[in-house]
Amino acid sequence: MKMSQNFRQGQSQVQTQKLAMTQQLQQSIKILQYGTEDLLSFLNDKMLENPLIDVSVSDMDTQYLEPKNYDASKSDGKTDWINQIPETTQSLFHYLIEQIHLNYRDTALRSLSLFLVEFIDTNGYLTISIEEAMKLKQATYIEVLDALTLIQMLEPAGVGARNLQECLMLQIERDDNAPNQAYLVLEEYFDELANRKWQKIEKKLGILLVEIQEIFDYIQKLHPNPGSLFYSDEDSIIYPDLEVKVDRTDNSISIVSTKVGKPVISFQTTYFEKMSHQGGEEVKRYLNDKKSEFEWLKKTLEQRGNTILRVGEEIVKKQSAFFIESNHPLTPMKLKSVAEELSLHESTISRAVNGKYLTTDFGVFELRSFFSTGLEQKNSNEVIGVNDVKQLIETIIREENKTKPLSDQKIVDLLKEKNIQISRRTVAKYREELGIQSSSMRKRFDN
């Protein structure tokens, strides 16, 4: 079989461009992606490798503690848990240990209580069974149970519980204002109460549905995780990269880079000059390489700061209403649009906003939290923010007849009347994200 005469072999040159991912480029990408703590750890490692680099941290400021993801829908002030937070940064573990030493004599029972405290998690729950404790401490069932009882008498109420039901019952025991039969209902009919099978409770205990409603409302105010109100040693302090200020005279917004808690590198000039004069050519080459590394690192850190600031400026420009208006509304904004505006790659924007924070006079926020998607409406170019839809759903539910709660489909119909078209599944999803129960679980009997 002969090959076609049109088939010919030949050579040609084709010019292409290819980005070489050098080690320094890889490190530059990582440096932009690092949060403050990871960046400090990276620079400390560099300092160990390079004798010409010195790393220091600017003065700390305890005003920055935890980031916030602002949700205007949850700012009604109904929950009073914040008033239960102790006026101390002491951890739950140390607070319990302190109470045991102050309240109980040095006995075998106290020693067993101190042992059990080590198995209480940050939410206040006991994570070891009585049987496991018996084996580890060679103690009897009654001894371990007595030790646990001592712990459950400590503050905060509910600590040392083995499950949610016991945690709530421990809190009811301490409260003289608890509704009548609240403890009994919780003890005997916990699942029925939680699943709103209240007719069974009504029939068995002979109490009215309106009384069960009162008990249910009361339990909603108890804390399911009493230990979480305390400071945890595992909590990390957030040092914002940016600070936003609003001039209320003209509602102008300014944004600047912060220096508090940020790692700073400096060059060991004295050491460099000393070794340059004393060493030979090999030493000089080594020092020059390390100096070049320092200069590259310093330049990369400046680029990191500038990129974060540029992204922050774009956020402020697009989300100005969030910083000015009292309800802090968010406008739909995508990483892609900011990337195009700044002539940067979308992945660069993603690295610049993850784990980076800005502080305002009403809280500290992660930069990523300002990027929200929108819902494109049919037969319209209008895009409605997801947060706006969520707030509207919550308003509709808040104003509903509680004896006849609205179904998700009915909410869809009401939104449609407002020219907002979303599916029933989307309504259910947003409702769950807002922490709102289904219509059957929202029904009340006391209206």
Buried (B, 14 or more C-beta within 10 A) or exposed (E): EEEEEEEEEEEEEEEEEEEEEEEEEEBBBBBBBBBBBEBBEBBEEBBEEBBBBBBEBEEEEEEBEEBBEBBBBEEEEEEEBEEEEEEEEBBBBBBBBEBBEEEBEEEEBBBBBBBBBEBBEBBBBBEBEBEEBBEEBEBEEEBBEBBBEBBBBBEBBBBBBBEBBBBBBBBBEEBEEBBEBBBBBBBEBBEBBBEBEBEEBBEEBEBEBEBBBBBBEBBEEBBBBBBBBBBBEEEEBBBBBBBBEBEEEEEEBEBEBBBBBBBEBEBBEEEBEEBEEEEEEEEEEBBEEBBEBBEEBBEBBEEBBEBBBBBBBBBBEBBBEBBBEEEBBBBBBBBEBBBEBBEBEBEBBBBBBBBBBBBBEEEBBBBBBBBBEBBEBEEEEEEBBBBBBBBBBBEBBEEBEBEEBBBBEBBBEBBEEEEBBBEBEBBBBBBEEBEBEEBEEBBBBBE
